[in-house]
Amino acid sequence: MPITFEKLTHEYNADTPFAYLALDAIDLSIEEGKITAIIGETGSGKSTLVQHLNALLLPTKGSLTVLDRTITAVEKPKQLKELRKRVGLVFQFPEYQLFEETIAQDIAFGPKNFGMSEEAALKQAQKMLQVVGLSEEYAERSPFELSGGQKRRVAIAGILAMDPDVLVLDEPAAGLDPQGAKDMMELFVRLNKEYNKTILLVTHDMEHVLTYCDHVVVVDNGHIAQTCDKQQFFKDSTLLRKLRINPPAVIRLRDELNQRGFSLPCDLIDMDTLAKAIADEVKAHE
Amino acid sequence: MNNIALGRYLPIDSCIHKLDPRTKIIALILMMVAIFIPAGWLGYLVIGAAVLTLTMLAKLKFSFLWRSMKPMLFMLVFLLIINVLVIHEGTVLFTLGSFALYSGALSQTLYIVVRLMLMIMLTTVLTATTKPLDLTLGIEDLLSPFKVIHVPAHEIAMMISIALRFIPTLIEETQRIMKAQASRGVDMEEGSLKEKIMAILSLIVPLFVSAFQHADDLANAMEARGYVPDRPRTRYKQLKMQGKDYFTLFITVLLLGGLVAMAWLS
């Protein structure tokens, strides 16, 4: 069952002089079991959009359906815990949400809140430490001794420990070194492939979109500017440029070569096939 | 949290907004003194009229003043109860079992309520018409004569402005952490006492961590730019008293004098 937004509007500080329309009657459908990238400029409404997914923000107008829950603007929803367990939301810089004495305790905090026993939660925490690539010996250490990247892994493990069906991540790789970012993205791909989790990813990094995602949603100024699959999305980089987003290197190379007289097909989006196409064209020319 | 009215600056174009912050601070102090002069109900009528005029000159809505007073309502009710129970002056208005309501208690409480309300309204007018940074500049200037007796005027002003600067940041951070923990199943409203304590802990620890982080970053940034607290500094914004400032102060002194006279005569 896909996640659907129907004419969903969100207005901050409604009915005050500080009112701000963040999302304007958006319609959107996000496929289950895929990795979907949500992109857009700062302040375009991406974060507002994702915070609706586990009902941290409620629609001012319209409705959305996540898993089997429908949330409408008309009635104030109750029993949101169930939804929050099934839709794990990882905020930007989640390392700031750590607070427990030990890493294991912190990871176990979520599952315990959702009714798991202390013992089972700690066991789950051990497991999740390994999933995010930290060794067991970290379990009893304080989360505040860790480096930034390690803290982020612990924070993400804390959400994974809840075993959500849908995982929403707001710029999970921001501020990490390239290797750290790559490991992080590969972890999400693994979660998607092995555990069939639906993953939504807010990101600014087009290389990540190109390499790891299946679908792309473009948010622009409170509206959905485009939703399509990756192949379709990178066919034409005019929209990207209009949104002041730098296209990935492969796409830039393809487009610049085409501008200078090549006629490479627009659905080429990976380096190997592009290299082959260039070689073919050069050979044909000779 | 965005609807807190108390202490909020409202960017409006009015003659009160344009006054020098020092004028406004001094006028506020003088008016506060005036409020405490026992000039009877007529005196409060005069001050009340003055406050209303000020509010209108500042183009503030009365609903805004009312909202800034709301948090104090609880205290007012509390005061009322205490006074009614404790004061035994004047004539007995009515009795209820062993409890008797005295006229003195009622008038005394009303005095206090009116005083508090006037003070809150005045302070709200000040904070609503003066940018926080201008306010600290004003405080610094007014405190600077006391440097002779080693009052660290600049440091006090700097601390106030830093504190003010970080209020919105910390509010934003609090909301973010609350949301992050809500995503981990924390329920701030429901749950047993133990769960509630855990919920508060999960909010406060990260908030402290980030507040210290901010303080550390800020201290480093200031030091990197060569900030030394007790060195003389120049300022981009120069405060200048103008005719309208002296006029405002004159009117305020006149008001205070009038009230003293009224208290003297009655």
Interface residues (C-beta under 8 A of the other chain):
Chain A: Y12 N13 T16 F18 Q51 N54 L56 K81 R84 K85 G88 L89 V90 F91 P94 Y96 Q97 L98 F99 F109 G110 N113 F114 F144 G158 I159 M162
Chain B: N2 N3 E173 R176 I177 K179 A180 Q181 A182 S183 R184 G185 V186 D187 E195 L201 S202 V205 P206 V209 S210
